Structure formats: C-alpha cells, structure tokens
C-alpha cells in the first residue's frame, strides 16, 4: 500500500511512489515522484518529474522539472515550473508560470497564466491575465481581456476575444493596463475579436468588433468590421459566386 506523506514543519520527500502528499510547512520533493494527490498550502520546491492525478496549490510551488497532472489541477496560489507543464483539467485563480510549454485538455483561468513556449490543448477559457511567447492553440479559445493579454500566435477552430466590461468601467484603468490583446497572428475557422491589435488575422468567418487595430485580414466566407476599428488590408480568398 502506498504511504501518505505530510510535512507541517520542514522536510524532504525522496524519489518514489506515494498515495497523498500534503505540505503545510516548507517541503522539498527530490527526484522523480509519483502520487495520487499533492496538496500544497505552504511552500514547495522540487526537481525531477512529478506525476500525479490531482494537484491543489493554495500556497507556493517552485519546481525545476516537469509536472504532470492526469486529473485536476487547482491553483489559487503561485506555481512556477522550470520545464513543461501537462494537465488534464485546470482551474487557475492564482498564478501559473511555465518556463517551457503547457499541454492541456481543459483550462479555465481567472487568475494569470504565462508560458515561454507553446500552450496547446482542447478548450481554453481565460478571464484573467495571459502572456504566451509562443503559440496558443486549442479547438475552442475564449478570452475575456482583463488588464493585459499578450500572445505571439493564436490558432484554433473557434476563437472569441472580448473586452471585460467590468474593467472598462474602472476609472483610470487605461493609465496602468492596456486592457487589450496584442498578437502577431490569429488563425481560426470562426474568429470574433474586440480590443485586439494584430498583424494578421485569418479565418473563414471573421468579425472584427470594437476597438481593434488589424494590419491584414484574410477571410474565406465573410468579414464584418466595426466602425470603431481599423483594418488596413482585406483579402478575400474564398470562391466567388458565379452569376
């Protein structure tokens, strides 16, 4: 039977397989660790590969290796991963930073998420702060811009980017936060954008909503542009109907 490991003061958990790991004090994971669940309400550091079903972080985690969560990842504290982060489903109301890439199935972010490389999965929903230096790729991408959003490239089937109405009503917010998505390229089947600046937007059906500044739009079926937005170049690449 796999054992439980609890750290309330200061301690080290060595390489091995465990049932439940709980750190309420200051703990260190050393080597490759496999567990059914990891709960951190204190401070945790580690190196190697961490594989588990469920991870719950309300404290502080700084890990030098890879982290895999096959079940649920819940973060309302702080998590920084030196290498890649893999998770099935995550609810992030705190902060997650990956120095490499992030691979996921479902991600729900109301806090902040950042990645130095690609962030790839199935369903991505963010109503927080986002900073991705590589590609954000998912079947369904829903971003409600809160303060700032910077993504180098975005690709997916359905891409929906909207401004947060609540943050728009806060006085002086523009002096401290852009409240804007900034991207180089956005490519999807259906694309809807608000408060977005991008070099190139491509899609079958493209709707450029309010407060956008787009250098070039490529579309196959239809394009709508709000009067409050600017598109420098429009390219239709679909089939023209014959009269």
N, C-alpha and C positions, 0 to 999 in steps of 0.2 A: 504494500500500500504506500502511495506517495505521501510524503510528510508535508505538514504546513510549516511555514517559516514566518515568524513575527519579529520585527525589530521595533522596539519602543524607545531605545536609547541610541547606541551606536553599534553597528555591526556589519559583517560581511557575509554574503551568501555566495558560496562557491559553485562552480560548474556542476550541473546535474539536473534531475527532473523532480519537480515538486507539485503539490496539489495547489495550495494557496500561498501566495507571498503577500505579506502586509508590512508596510514600512510607515510608521508614525513618527519615527525619530530621524536619524541620519543613517542611511544604508547604502551599501555598495554591492552590485552584482558583478562577480568576477568569472569571466569565461562564458561559454555558451550555456544558457539557462532555458529550460522548458518548464512551463507551468500552466495549470488550468486558468488561474486568475492572478492578476497583480493589482494591488491597491496601494496607492501612494498618497498619503496625506502629509508626509514630512518631506524629506529631501532624499533623492536617489540619484546615484551615479552608476555607471557601468561600462563594460566593454565586452566585445564579443557579439554573439547573436542572441537576441531574446525572442522566443517563440511562445505564444500563449493564446488562449481563447479570448479572455476578456481582460481589458486594462482600464483601470479607473484612476485618474490623476486629479487630485484636488490640491496637491502640493507642488513640488518642483522636481522635474526629472531632466537629467542631462546625460545622454547616452552616446558613447563613442562608436558603437557598432550599428548593426541593423536591428530593426524592431518589426515583428510580425504579430498581428492580431487577427485571428481567424473568426472571432465573434464580434464583440462590441468594444470600441474604443471611446471612452468618455473623458474629455479633458475640460475641466473648468479651472485648472491651474496653469502650469507652464511646462512645456515639453520641447526639448531640443535634441534632435537626432543628428549625429555626425554623418551617418551614411543613409541608406534607403529606409523608407517607412512604408510598410504594407499593412493595410487593414481592410476588413470586410465592410464594416459599417461604423461610422464615427459621428459623434455629436460633440462639437467643439465650441464651447462658450468661453474658453480661455485662449491660450496662445500655443500654436504648434509651429515649429520651425524645423525644416529638413534641409541639411546641407547638400544632400544629393536629391533623389527623386521621391515621388509619392505615388503609390499604386493602390487603388481602392475600388470598392463596388459602389457604396453609397456614402456620400459625405454631406453633412449638414453643419454649416458654420455660422455661428452668431458672434464669435469672437474674432480671432485672426489666424490666418494660415499663410505660410510662406515656404517657398521651395527654390533652391538654386538651380534645379534642373526641371524635368518634366513632371507634370501632375496628371495622371491618366486613370480613368475609371469609367463607370457607367452613368451614375447620377450625381451631379454636383450642384448643391444649393448653398448659396452664401449670402448672408445678410450681415456681413461684418467687413473686416479689412483683409485684403488679399494682395500678395506680392509673389509672382511666379516669374522667374527669369527665363524659363523655357516655354514649353507648350502645355497649355491646359486643354486636355482632350477628354470628352465624355459624350455619351449619347444625348443626354439632356443636361444643359447648363443654364442655371437660373442665378443671376447675380443681381442683388439689390445693393446699390452702391452706398456704403456707409463710410464717409470721410475720404477714403482713398482706395483705389484698385489699380494695380499695375500688373499687366500680364503681357509677355512678349508676343505669344501667339495663342489663338483660341480656335479650336476645331471641334465640331460636333454636328449632330443631326438637328437638334432644336436648341437655339441659343437665344436667351431672353435676358436683356440687361436693362434695368430700370433704376431711376434715382429714388433714394429714400425720401419720401415725403416728410417724414418727421425731422430729418436732419436739415432739410431745406428751410424749415420754419424756425430753426435756431438762429438767433441774431449773431452776426459776426463770424459765422462758420467759414465763410469764404476766405477770411484772413488767415486761417490756420490749416484748413483742409481743402483739397481740390474738389471733393465730392464728385469725382469723375473717374471713369475707366480710361486708362491710357494703354493702347495696344499697337503693335505693328500691323498684324494681320488678324482678321476674323473670318472664318470659313465655315459655313454650315448649310444645311438644306433650307431651314427656316431661320431667319435672323431678324430679331427686333432689338433696336438699340435706343437708349436715351443717355444723355450726359456722357458721350463717348467721343474720344479722339483716336483716330486710327489712320494708318497709311492706306491700307487696302481692306475692303470688305467684299466677300464673295458669297453668293448663295443662289438658290432657286428663287425663293421669295424673300425679299429684303424690305424691311420697314425701318427707315431712319426717323426716329422720333425727335423729340425736342432736345435742344442744346447739344447737338452733335457737330463735329468738325471732321469730315472724312475726305481724304485726298482722292480716292478712287473707289468706285463701286462696280462690281461685275455681277450681273444677275441674269438668270435664265428664263424666269417666268414673269415676275412683276417687281416693280420698285416704287415705293412711296417715300417721299421726303417731306418732313415737316417744314413749314415756312420759317421756323426759328433755327433751322440747321443749315449747314453748308456742305455741299458735295462738289468737289472741283471737277471730277470726271466721271461720266456714267457710261458703262459699256454693257450693251445687251448681247448675250451670247447664245440665246435660245433660237428656236426655229421661228421664222416669220411666217405668219399665216398667208396663204395664197388667196387672193380674191377670185 
